Amino acid sequence: MLRWLMPARRAPGLQNLDLGAHADVNYRLAICRNDEAEGEIADVTELAAGLVLRADPALGISGRYASPRGRLLEIDATARGTGDWFALHLPVGAENLADQGVFGFACRGSASEFIPVRACLRSGGRLGGFSDCFFDKHILLHATDSSHVDAITLQTRDEVPQKAPWRELVLFFPPRRLRLSLADLRVFLV
């Protein structure tokens, strides 16, 4: 199925010709890589095209983010309190996974110090709430750009319902002081 999606703002020269349920999120990510943006980090920070940083309010997160042309996201954040989570949420529009076998992602990034990042596919519940299916491997960011690929075999994971009203790819960062850069991120579904 060909999906022609028109986000609120469109990066000049970008075409949304991807096919499949993962087309929307990859187009949103392409907009972020091709636009320049920066701003302050708060408990809820909308970056661009539906991508959102969310932090536990108890964390007292502050800092700055930037999306320089050609890179997805740079974060320089400080936690003043103790909280449980700080995460990047990416809507993935794959509501029906009945005919799919694998959901995965590939990313490239670095950090000022060794930082483990957990990723999950979050599926909305029909009556509210959600379920998380965590990927098996941690993303390990360190001083030089490194690549990471991980995937979930959908038929073997009970935490992923075949149909859901919404889904997100969520990257959980350590809830503490951190400086990191995500150069690229892509989602795949086969």
N, C-alpha and C positions, 0 to 999 in steps of 0.2 A: 504494500500500500504506500503510495507516495503522499507525504505529508508536507503541505505548504503552510508553514507557520510564520506568522508575522508578529514578532515581539514588539513591545512598546517602542523601542528604538532600534534602528537597524544600522549596523556598521557598513560604511560605504564599501562597495565592491564584494561583499560577502554574499554568497548564494547558498540557499538552504535546499540542496539537492540530495541530501542523505535520505536513505530509505529505512523504514522500520521504526519500531517503537522507541529506539534510542536516539532517533534523529533530533528530537527537540532538545535534549540535554546537550548533545554535542554542538548544536548550533548556538545555544546559550553560552557554552564555553568558548566557542570561536569568537563571539561578540566580545567577551571579556579579554581574550588574548589580543584582539585588534583595537580595542578602545583603551584610552588612558583614563584612569580614575584614581582618586585617593580620598582619604577621609579619616575620621575618628572612629575608633572601635568602642562600642557600648554593649550592653546586654544583648540587644538585637540590632544587627547592622546589615542593612540591605546593600549588597555590593553592586550588582547589576543583573539585569535579565532574570530576576527571580532567585539568584544565588544569595544565601543569607548566612552570616555568622551568628550563632546563638551561644550565649554563655549563661551558666547558672548565676542568678543575681547575687548569690552569696559569695561568688568569686570576686566581685568588685573589679571586673576587667576594664582596662583602659589601654589606650595605645593608638597606633595608626596602621592603616592598611594602604596598599598601593597596588595598582594593576598597570604596570608600565607596558607600553606596546610590545607585543611579542612574548610576554610572560603572563601567566594567569593571575597570580596573587602573591603579594609579599605582606607578611604580618610581623609587626613589632608590638607585642602585647605584654602588659604587666598585670599580675593579679594582686590586689590589695588584701583579699580575704581568702578563705578556704571554701572552695566549691567543688562540685562533682564533675562538671563537664564544660567543655568549650569546643564547639564543632562547626564545621562548614556543611550546610545543607544544600543539596542539589536536586531539584525536582526532576524525575526521570520519566514521567509520562508512560510507563509500561504497565498500564492497568491490567491487561490480560496477558498472562504468561503461559497459558495452556498449551500453546504450540511451540514453546521455546524450550531449549535444553540447558543453556548456559547464560548466566548474566555475569559480566565482568567489567574490569576497568584497567587502564594502564595510566601511570603517572610518572612524572619526573620532577624532582625537587631537591632542595638542600636546606640546611639549617646551620645556625652558628655553633651549635653543639649537637651531640647525638640526641635525636628525638624520635621515639616510637609513636606512630599514628595508627589507630584502629579504624577500620572501615566496616560499614554495615549497609545492607539493603533494608530500608525501613518500609514496611507496608502498612497502609492505613486500614483500620478495621471498619466493617460495615456499620457498626453502632458506636463509632468513636474509638479512641485509643489507637494503638499500633503494635506491631510485632517487629523485632529486630532480628536479622540474620547476619551474624558477623562473619566476615571473610576469615579464612584460616590463617593467613599470614599478616604480620604487622608490616606497615610501611616504615622503613628505617631511613630517616633523613639524617645527613651528616654534612661535613664541611664542603664536599664537592657534589655537584649534581649527580644523582643516581636515579635509575629507572626501577619501576616496580610494576608487576602485572599479577593480578589475582582474579579468580573466577569462582562462582558458585554453580555446582551442578544442581539445577532446580528440582529435579525429581527426587533427589536424596535429602532434601532439606525441608523438614516439616514447618519451619518458621516462616517459609515463603508461601503464602496462599496463591493459588493460580490466578485468582481475580482479586483486585483490591481497588478501592475508590481513588487511591493515590499512592505513589511510591517516591522515595528519596534515596539517593546515595548520601550517606553521612560519613564525614571524616572527623573522628574524635581526636583532638589535640590534647596533650597533657595540660591539665588545668593549673598552669603556673606561668612564670615569666618565660617567654619564648620569642625567638626571631627565626622565621622560616620563609622559604620561597617555594611556591609551586609553579614551576615553569610551564607545565602542561598537564592535562588530565583529559582522558577520553573514555567513553563508555562503550561497551559492545554487548550485543545480545544475539545469540545464535541458537 
